[in-house]
Amino acid sequence: MYSVQSYGYLDLIEGTRQLAGSYPFVSAYVIGKSVMGKPLIALRCGSGPRQIHMNASFHANEWITSALLMRFAADLSAAYCSGEPIGGQQVEQLCRETTLWVVPMVNPDGVELAQRGTSPSHPWNRQLLEWNGGSEDFSCWKANIRGVDLNDQFPAFWEEECRRRGISGPSPRDYPGIHPLSEPEALAMAQFTESIGFDAVVALHTQGREIYWNYRNYEPADAEQLARRLGQVSGYKPVKLTGSDAGYKDWFIQHFRRPGFTVEAGYGENPLPMSNFDQIYVELQPLLLEALRL
């Protein structure tokens, strides 16, 4: 399911086809489209009353998170359907109590750009090269195809994030856009989240082996304790973050007053190579399993 060098949008589509075709436990949905028209895929695993959401690849050069999340969905589905344990844990009862909603690749256009670069035939070629300072190396690109950082797009003190970033136009990273939810990918995520009303969310990023659990004191009283649980099983460090706004996790906490976590998976320099995949997954799998119990 995972190529040696990278994990891209076509890998995601094939992985989705395999999962939904192999397990009645899994359903696939389209929750919106990217700027360039790529369907944004959500996978539903399970049917329990507790609704947990996990997403990946808000940032283009953090595409390894998509592979990690798809691996977890595949392992969870296989364990549920076979009755075999995952990470030493039986999951049948857990999956009857919880529905997991996964959006494995929030930013498919950006992922494709970070992995493949642009070309003269690309509809955004001239602008992308300009925004990237003339460089044809897009491996460090974080934004969507319009140069907007999708994790600076949410209506949670967005204006303050704009002032902090100080970036006035499209850029490889850190440009919050012309207004909150201006980008179709961010709008789709907000509408999807509103439609389900999740009990808790986990946004996968890289890197740092840290768990961010708070937002301007809007988080529920037990949020730090829950983050400690996630940290105990993974070795990741819970961190009380300040000086950051307009992220998906921030908006979720402020809007719903429910637990939201940003998990910075792995350690190194983005984009983390696929050679790190197995090591990161060993750390991350127990954290994601524990998140299903939040």
NUZAGU-644948 format. One record per atom (N, C-alpha, C): z, y, x. Coordinates in steps of 0.2 Angstrom, whole numbers, plus 5000, padded with zeros to 4 digits. Layout:
! residues N
ZYX/...
This chain:
! residues 294
500049945004/500050005000/500050065004/500250065010/500350125015/499950115021/499450165022/499050165028/499550185034/499250165040/499650175046/499850245048/499250285047/499350355049/499650405044/499450395038/499650445033/499650405026/499850445021/499950425014/499650485010/499050475007/498750535003/498750514996/498350564993/498250564985/497950494983/497450474987/497050414985/497550354985/497950354990/498450304991/498950304985/499150364983/499550364977/499250344971/498650354970/498250334964/498250254964/498050224969/498050154970/498750124969/499250154972/499850124971/500150134964/499950184961/500150194953/499750134949/499150124951/498750074947/499050004948/499249994954/499549924956/500249914952/500649974953/501349964950/501249954942/500850004939/500849994931/500449934929/500049904933/499649844932/500049784933/500549784937/500949734939/501649724935/501849784933/502549774930/502549814923/502649774917/502749814911/503349864911/503749854916/504349904917/504049974918/503449984921/503250044923/502650074919/502750134917/502250174914/502050234918/501350254917/501150304921/500850364916/501050424918/500850484913/500550534918/500150574915/499850634918/500250694915/500550734919/500950784917/500650854918/500050854921/499750924922/499250904928/498950964930/498450954935/498551014941/498350994947/498351034952/497851094951/497851144956/497351194956/496651164956/496551114960/495851084961/495751034956/496151024951/496050974945/496350904946/496650894951/496950824952/497550814947/497450754944/498050744939/498750734943/499250764940/499950754943/500250694939/500450644943/500650584940/501350584940/501650554934/502350534933/502350464932/502850434935/502950364933/503650354930/503650314925/504250304921/504450224922/505050214925/505350154926/505950144922/505950094918/506550074914/506550114907/507150104904/507150124897/507850144894/508250154899/508950174897/509050244895/509650254892/509750324889/509850374895/510150364900/510250404906/509550424909/509350484910/508750504912/508850534919/508550504924/508550534931/507850544934/507750604937/507150624940/507150624947/506650604950/506550604958/505850634959/505750674964/505050704965/504950704973/504350714975/504150714982/503550764983/503450784989/502950814992/502850884988/503350924986/503250994985/502951024990/503051004997/502751035003/502250995006/501651015007/501150975009/501250935015/501550965020/501650925027/502250885026/502550875021/503050825020/502850765016/502250755016/501950695012/502250625013/502550615019/502850555020/503350535014/503650595011/504150585005/503750544999/503150554998/502750524993/502750444994/502650425000/502650355002/503350325001/503850365003/504550335002/504750324995/504550374991/504750374984/504350314980/503650314982/503250254979/503550184981/503750184987/504050124990/504750104986/505150154984/505750144980/505550124973/505050154970/504850134963/504650064963/504250044968/503949974969/504549924970/504949944974/505549894975/506049884969/506149944966/506549944960/506249904955/505549914954/505249874948/505249804950/505049784956/505049714958/505749674957/506249714959/506949684958/507149674951/506949724947/507149724940/506749664937/506149654938/505749604935/505849534938/506049524944/506149464947/506949444946/507349484945/508049474945/508349464952/507949484957/508149484964/508549544966/509049544970/509349614972/508949654976/509149724976/508849774980/509349804984/509349804991/509849824995/510549794994/510549724992/511149694991/511349704984/511049744979/511249754973/510849734967/511149704962/510749684956/510649744952/510049754949/509849814946/509649804939/509749744936/509549734929/509949784924/510549784925/510949824920/510849894922/510849914928/510749984930/510050014926/509549964926/508849984924/508849984916/509349954913/509449954906/509850014904/510250044908/510650104907/510250164909/509750164913/509450224916/508750214916/508350274914/507650284915/507550324921/507150304926/506950344931/506250374930/506250434931/505550474931/505350494937/504850474940/504650494947/503950534947/503950584950/503350624952/503250624959/502850574962/502850554969/502450614973/502050654970/501650694974/501550764970/501950814970/501950874967/501350914969/501150914975/500650954978/500050914981/499650884977/499150844980/498550874984/498450934982/497950974985/498150994992/498751014993/499051034999/499150975004/499350915001/499350855005/498750845008/498150845004/497550825006/497350875012/497450945011/497350995016/497650975023/498350965022/498750955028/498450895032/498250845028/498050785032/497350785034/496850815030/496150815032/495850875034/496250935033/495950995035/495451015030/495051075031/494551095027/493851085030/493351105026/492651095028/492251155025/491651165028/491251215024/491051205017/491051145015/490951125008/491551135003/492151145006/492751155002/492751214999/492851214992/492851284988/493251334991/493851324994/494251374997/494251385004/493751355007/493651355015/493751415018/493451475016/493451535020/494151565019/494451565013/495151585012/495651545016/495551485016/496051445019/496051455027/495551455030/495451475037/495751545038/495651585034/495951655035/496651655034/496951625029/497651615028/497951575034/497651535037/497951495042/497751525049/497651585049/497551625056/496951605059/496451575056/495851555059/495851485062/496451455062/496551385065/496251335060/495951285063/495751225059/496251165058/496851175061/497351125061/497851145055/497751105050/498251125044/498751075044/498951045049/499450985049/500151015047/500251085048/500951115047/500951155040/500351145036/500351185030/500851155025/501251195022/501751185017/501551195010/501051245009/500951275002/500451234998/500251264992/499751224989/499051254991/498551244988/497851264990/497751334990/498151374986/498151444985/498651484990/498951444994/499351474999/500051494996/500251464991/500851474987/501351414989/501951434991/502451384992/502751364985/502651304983/502851284976/503551274976/503951274981/504651264980/505051334981/504651394981/504851454980/504551484973/504451444968/504051464963/504451464956/505051454956/505451434950/505951494948/506051514942/506351574940/507151564941/507351564947/508051564949/508151614954/508251674953/508251734958/507651734962/507051724958/506451724962/506351794966/506451854962/506351914966/506751924972/507351894972/507751894978/507451854984/507151794982/506851754987/506251784990/505851824985/505251864988/505451914993/506051944992/506251994997/506451965003/506851905002/507051875008/506451845013/505951825009/505351795013/504951845016/504851905012/504451955015/503751945016/503451895013/502751885014/502351905008/501851945009/501551985003/500951945000/500651895004/500051865001/500051785003/499551755001/499451685003/499551665010/499851615011/500151595018/500251515019/500251495025/500351415025/501051395022/501551445022/502151435020/502551495017/503051485013/503551535011/503251595007/502651595004/502451645000/502651624993/503051664989/503251634982/502751644977/502151674978/501651684973/501751754969/501351764964/501351834961/501851834956/502051784953/502651784948/502851714948/503451694945/503751624944/503251584940/503151524942/502751474939/502051494938/501751534943/501051554943/500651504945/500851454948/500451394950/500551334945/499951304944/499951254939/500451194941/500451174947/500951124949/501651134948/501851194949/502551214948/502651224940/502151254936/502251254929/502351184926/501851144928/501951074926/502651044927/502851054933/503551024934/504051054930/504051124928/504551154924/504451124917/503851124914/503751094908/503951024907/503850984912/503950914912/504750904911/505050944916/505850944916/506150964909/505851024906/506051044900/505950994894/505450954895/505250904889/505750844889/505950824895/506450764896/507150784896/507350844899/508050864900/508450814904/508250804910/508550754914/509350764915/509650714916/510350714918/510550734925/510050714929/510150734936/509450734939/509350774945/508750774948/508850764956/508350734959/508350724967/507650744969/507650804973/506950824976/506950804983/506450764985/506450734992/506050784996/506250805002/505950845007/506050815014/505750845019/505950825026/506050885030/506450885035/506850835038/507550865039/508050825042/508650855043/509250805042/509150755038/509650705035/510250745032/510050785028/510550825024/510450825016/510950835013/510950845005/511250905003/510750945000/510951014997/511151004990/511751024988/511951004981/512251064977/512151124979/512451184976/511951234974/512151274970/511651334969/512051394965/512251444969/512651504967/513151494962/513551434963/514151414958/513951394951/513251384950/513051354944/513151284943/513251244949/513251174949/513851154945/513851094942/514451064939/515051054944/515651044941/516251044945/516150984950/515850924948/515850864952/515250864957/514850914957/514250904961/514450894968/514950924971/515050904978/515250834979/515650814975/515950744975/515350694974/514850704970/514250664969/513850664976/513750724979/513450724985/513750684990/514450684990/514750644995/514650574994/514550554988/514350484986/513650464989/513250514988/512550504991/512550494999/513050545002/513050545009/513350485012/513850455008/514250395011/513750335011/513350325007/512850265007/512350275012/512150335013/511550345017/511650375024/512250405026/512350435032/512150505032/511850525027/511650595026/512250645025/512150705027/512750755027/512650805021/513150805017/513150855011/513250925014/512850965012/512851035015/512851085009/513351135009/513351185004/512951245007/512351255003/511851295006/511851365003/511751415007/511751485004/511051515007/510851575004/510351605006/509651575005/509651544999/509051514997/508951514989/508351534987/508351534979/507651514977/507551504971/506851494968/506551424969/507051384971/506751314972/506851274966/506551214966/506551174960/507351154958/507651124963/508351104962/508751164960/508651224963/509051284961/508951304954/508351304951/508151314944/508451264940/508451204942/508751144937/509451154937/509851174942/510551184942/510751244937/510351294939/510551354935/510351344927/509751314926/509551314919/509951264915/510051204918/510351154914/511151144916/511351174921/512051164923/512251094925/511751054927/511850984928/511750964936/511850914938/511850894946/511050894948/510950934953/510250934956/510350934964/509950894967/510050884974/509350884978/509350924983/508750924988/508950874994/508650824995/508750775001/508250785006/508450805012/508050815018/508050755022/507550715021/507450645023/507250645030/507550595034/507250585041/507450645046/507250635052/507450685057/506850695062/506750755064/506150765069/505750825067/505150835068/504750885067/504150875062/504150915056/503650895051/502950915054/502450875052/502550815047/502750755051/503250725048/503550665051/503050605051/502950565057/502450515057/502650455053/502150425051/502250355047/502650305051/502550315058/502950265062/503750275061/503950325058/504650335056/504850305049/504350285045/504450265038/504950215037/504950165041/505450105040/506150125041/506250165046/506850185048/507150235042/506750285040/506950325035/507050295029/506650245027/506750205020/507450175020/507650145026/508250105026/508850155025/508750215027/509350265025/509250285018/508650295016/508550325009/508650285003/508450215004/508550174998/509250174995/509750164999/510450164995/510550224992/510350284995/510450354992/510150354985/509450334985/509150334979/509450284973/509650234976/509950184971/510650214968/510950244973/511650274970/511450334965/510950374967/510750424962/510550404955/510350344954/510250314948/510950304944/511450314947/512150304944/512450364943/512150424944/512450484944/512550504936/
